[in-house]
Amino acid sequence: MLHTIATAPIRNTAILALALLAAAPVRAQTPDPAPPSAERTTGISGYMDFHFNKHEFEDGRLDFHRFVLLITHNFSDRIRFVSELELEHGFVEGLEEAGELELEQAYVDFLLSRRFNVRAGMMLVPVGIINERHEPPVYYGVERPFVDTVIIPTTWFEAGVGVHGEVGRGWRYRAFVMSPLNARKFNAEEGIRGGRQKGSDTNIGRPAVTGRLEYVGVRGLTVGASFWTGRSGFEFRPRFDVPVTVGEADVRYSRDRLELRAQFAHVAVSNAGELNDALSRAVGVDPNVASAMRGAYAEAGYRVLSGTRAGDVGIFTRYENFDTQFRMPSGYLPLEEFNRDAFVFGGTYWPDPDIAIKVDYSIIRSQSSVVVSPNSFNVGLGWWF
C-alpha cells in the first residue's frame, strides 16, 4: 500500500512532463550554440603602484598611484583583443590631481603574418622606453623618469589604427595613424603633456602619424627610435597650424647582473609664438610655450643579489636633463626654472620576480637662481600578475 501511494505521483508527473515536452515550441528543442573553439581564451592580469613621497619643506604623502586591470581575449589564433583600465590615486573626483579612471588600451589585433599585422582601437603611442613598458617591476626608481613624464608625456595613449610586425633578423616596427595633440593645453612647465586627447571624443580632422623601429638581434640589446608628428591647432578660431614633431632614440642593454639604458627625446612646436598669442587672448595669461623641448637620461643598474631564495636586490643611479624651454620663439626669453637636472639613486628588492619594493632619493637642480626645486625621498611597492 505504501509502495502504491509513493509511485503513483511519480508516474503521473512523468506522463505530464512528456506531454509538455511534446507540446513545447520547436525552438526549445534547438541545441545550444557550439562551444567556443580551443583558441578562444580570456585572460586577466594587472599591476599596481603604491607610493610614499617626501619632498623637502613638505609633509610626506601616501598615494595608491595606480590600480590597473588588463583583460585580453583570443577570438582565434589570428584575432585578439587587449584592454587596459586604470584607476589613479584611489578614486575619481573629476580632476586629474584627484584621481582618474582611464581606458588606456582597448584594441583588436588582426595577426596576419609575422611581418604584417593590423591593430585598431585605443593604443599606446609607440614613443620611448617607458610608454609601452611601465609595469613597476621592470624599471628602476619609484617614479618614472622625468624625461618620460615631462618631455614624452607618458602614459600617452590615443585612438587610431596601424600596422606592426617583424622584418629581417631582429627588426620590429610599429606605425600608426592616431588622434593628434590639442595645442590649447600646452604650457611652459610640462610642455605638450596637457595636450593628450586620450581618445575622448577626439578631433581627428588632421590625424597624427607615429612609428617606432627596434633592433633586438643581439642578445640583451635593444636599440630603438621613435617619432610622432601632427597638427595641433584645431581648437582655435580662426584655425591656424601648430605642427608638433617628437623624435626619440633609446638603447637598453642587460648582461648577467648589469642593466644599462639611455634615452634622448626632442619636441619641436612650430608657430609657438602665434600659439602663445592665441592662448594669451583666450585665458589672459601668456603660457610661454617653447618652440623646442629636449630631454635625455642615462641609467645604470646592478643586481648585487640575484637568484637567491630570498629574492633579488638591485641598485641603480640615473642622471637626467630635461628642459621644456630649450628654444623659445622670437621675442620670448626662457624660464630657467624649467631647465632641470635630476640625480636619482636607490635600490629595488624583488622578493618575487613580479613584486618590487623600491626606495630612492631624487636631487633636482634648475638653472634658476630664484626658484628652488625640492629634493625628494621616495618609497614604492609595485607588483603585477
N, C-alpha and C positions, 0 to 999 in steps of 0.2 A: 504493500500500500504506500509506504513511504517512497519507494522507488518510482511508482507511477506518478505521484504528486511532483516529484523532483524533475522528472524528464519531460513532462508534458509542456511546461513553459518553454523549455529549450527547443523542443520540436516545433512549437508554434512560432517562436522567434526566428528560427532558421527559414521556415516557409515564407514568413513576412519579408525577410531580407532578400530572398531570391526573387520575390515578386517586385520589390522596389528596384532591384538591380536590373531586372528585365525592362521596367518602365522608365528607367533613367535615360536622359538625353545621350546621344551618341558621343558628344564632346567629353562626357565624364569618363568614357572608356578609352579616350585618346591617350596613348602612352606619354609620359613625361619627356621633355626635350632630352636629347642625347647629352650625357655628361660631358663636361669640357675635356678637351684633349689633354694629354700629359704635359704639353708645353705650357698650358695656362697655369701660371703660378703667381701668387701675390705675396709681396714681402713688406715688412715694416721694419724700419730702422730709425736712428735718430742720433742727435748729440745735444749736449747741454754745457753751459758755461756759468760758473758761479764765482764771483769776484769780490775781493776786498781791496779797496784803493784808498791810500792815504797820501794826499797831496800836501806839500808844505803849506803852512799857515791855515790849514783847513782840517776839520774833523774827518775821521775815516768814514768810508761809505761801504755798505754791503749791497750787492746787486746781483740778483739772479738774471744775468745779462741775456742769456738765450736759452730757449727751450724749443727744439726743432724736431719735427717728425717728418720722416720720409716714407712715402708709400709708393711702391713700384708694382707693376703688373705686366706680365708677359702674355700678350694675346696669342702669340705663337713664337717660334724661334726667329722670326723676322720682324715682328712688330711688338714694341714695348712702350710702356707708359712710365714716366718718372715724375714725382711731385715732391715738393718740399714746402712745408708750412712752418713758419717761425713766429714764436711769441717772444717779444723782447721786454725786458725789465719787469717781468712778472704779471703784468696786467695791461689793459688798454684803456687809455683815457682820452684819446683823440689827438694827442700831441706826441711827436717823436720822442721827446725827452721823457715823457711819462709812460711810454710803452707803445708798442706797435704789434699788430697781427698782420703778417705779410705772407703772401703767396710768392715765394722766391723762385720756384720751379714748378712747371706743370706742362710737360711736353710729351709728344709722341715721336718715337724714333722708328723710322722705316729702314731696317737694316738690309740693304740690297746686296752689298758685297763688302769685302774688306777695304776696297779702295773708295767706294762711293756710297754714302748713306744720306738720308734726308731727315731733318729734325724740324718740328714746328710747335709753337706754343710759347710759354713763358720760360726763358732760358737765361743762364748766367752769361754775361758778356765775357768772351774769352781773352781777357787782357790781364797780364800779370800772373804771379805765382799764387797769391792768396785768394784771389776772387773765385777760383774754381776749386781750391783745396784749402778750406778753412776750418776743418774739424780740429778741435783743441789738441788731441794727441799728436798731430802731425807737424806742428810748428812750435818753435821755442818762444817763450815770452807769454805773460798773462794776456796782454792786449796784442792785437795785430800790429805789424809795423806801421809807423806813421806814414810812410810813403804809400802804403796800401790802404790808407784811410783818407789822407788829405789830397794827394796827387791823383791816385787811382781810387775812385770812390767806392770801395768795397763795403758791403756786398752790393755789386752792380748787376742788376737783372732787368730785362726788358722783354716785351713780346716781339716775336719775329719768326723767321723761317730761314733755313740754310742747309748746308751740307757739311759732312765731315767724313774722315776716313784715314787710311794709311797708304802711303805711296813709297815705293822703293824699300830699301832696307833701313828701318829705324826712323822714317819720317812720318809725322802725323800732322793733319791740318784740320782747321775748323774755319768756316766762312759763313757769316750770317747777315741778313738784312733785318734791321731792328728799328724800333721806335727811337727817335732822337732825344737829345737832352733839351731841357727848357731853359734858355738863357736868362729868363726873368728871375731865376732863383740862384744865379751865380753871386759870389761875394768875395771879399778880399781874403778872409781868413781861411776858408775851406774850398776856395776855387770853384770847381764845377760840381761839387758834391751835391748841393741842393737841387741841381737840375735834373736829377734822375726822375723819370716819369713812373717807373715801377709797374708798367703795364696797366695803369689805372685810367681807363678811358683816354688813351694816349693819342696825341696828334701824330699822324703818320703821313701828312701831306708831302713831306720831304724825308724819306726814311734814311737812317744811318746805315753805314756798311762797316763791318768789323771782321777781323780774322786773326788767326794765330797759326804759326808754323813751329813745330817742335822736332828736335832731333834726339832720339833716345837709342842710337845704335851702339853706344859704348856703355858697358855695364857700369851702373852707378852714376852716369852723367845724363843730365837733361839740359839742353840749350834751347831757348825759346825766344820768339819775337812776336809782338802783337801790335795791332793798330786798330783805331776806331776813328771814323770821320763822318761828320754830319752837319746839317744846318740847324741852328737852334733858336732863331729869332722869330718863330711863327706866332708868338702871342702878341707881338707889338703891332699897333695900327698907327700910321701905315706900316706894313710889314717891311723889314729890311733884313738882309742876310747877316747872320752871326756864325760863320763857319768855324767849327771846332775840330781839331785833329789831335788825337792821342797816339803817341808812339812809345813803345816799351821794349826792352830787351832784358833777358834774365838768364842765369845759369845756376844749376844745382849739381852738387857732386857729393856722393857719400861712398866711403870705403872703410870697411871694418867699423871702427868706432867714431870716425871723423865725419862731420857733416858741414859742408860749406854751401853758401848761397849768396848771390849778389843780384841786384836789380837796378835798372835805370829807367826813369819814366819822364816824358816831356809832354806838356799840353800847350797847344797853340790856339789862341782865341783871336780870330780876325775881327776887325771892326770893333775892338774893345772900347775905343774912345766914344764911338757912336752909341754903343751899348750903355756905357756909363751915363751919357747924356740922357738917354731914354729912361733909364731907371731913376735918375735924379728927378726928372719931371714927374714920374709916376709915384714915387714914395717920398720925395722931398729930401733924400739923403743920398750922397754920392757913394756907391758901393766900392769904388776904387778897384774894379776888376782888372786884372793884369792881362796883357796880351800874350804872355808866356809864363808857365809854371813848370817847375822842374824838381825832381827828387831822385835820390839814389841811396842805396844802403849795401853794406857788406856784413855778413854774419858768419861766425864760426862756432860750431858746437862740437862737444866731445863727450862720449859716453864713458864716464870713469868707472862705472859698473855696468856690465852687460851680460845677460844670460844667466843671472843668479836666481835662486829660488825666491829671494826676497824682491826681485824686480830689477829694473834698470835705473841708473842715475846718470843724468847728463848735465853739463854746464855749458853756458854759451855767453858770447858777447856780440853786440851789434852796434855799428855806427851808422847813423843816418843823417842826411842833409835834405831838407825839404823847404822849398821857397815858393809860396803862392804869389809872390810879387817879383818874380825873376826878371821879367822885362815888362815895362809899362808903356801904354800908348802915349803918343806925343802930348806934352803938356802936363803929364802926371808924374809924381815922384813916388818911389816905392815906400811902403810902410815896412821899416826894418824889423819890426817885431814878428813879421811873418816870414823872415829868413832865419830858419831854425836848424840847430844841430842837436842830435839826441845820441846819448851814450847809454845803452841798455845792457845790463849784465845780470845773470841769475842762473837758476837751475831748474830742472824738472825731475820728478820722481815718478816712474811708471810702475806701480805695484802690479799692474796688468798691462799688456800692450795697448789696451783700449781705454785706460784710465790714466790721466795725467794730473799730478799735483805740482803746481808751479809757484815759483817765487822770483821776483826780480826787482831791480831798482833802476829807475829812469832819471837821467840827468839831462835837462833840456836847457839850451842856451840860445838866445836870439841875438841878432846884430844890433838890437836897440839898447841904448844906454838908459832908457827910461822905463820900458816895460820889462818886468821880470817874469820869466816863465818858471813855474814851480816844478821842483823835482817831485818824484812820487815813489812810494813803496807799494808793491802790489803782490797779492797772493791769489791764486786761482785754483779751482777744481774743475776739470773738464773730462768728459767721457763720451764715448759713442758706443753704439751697439748695432 
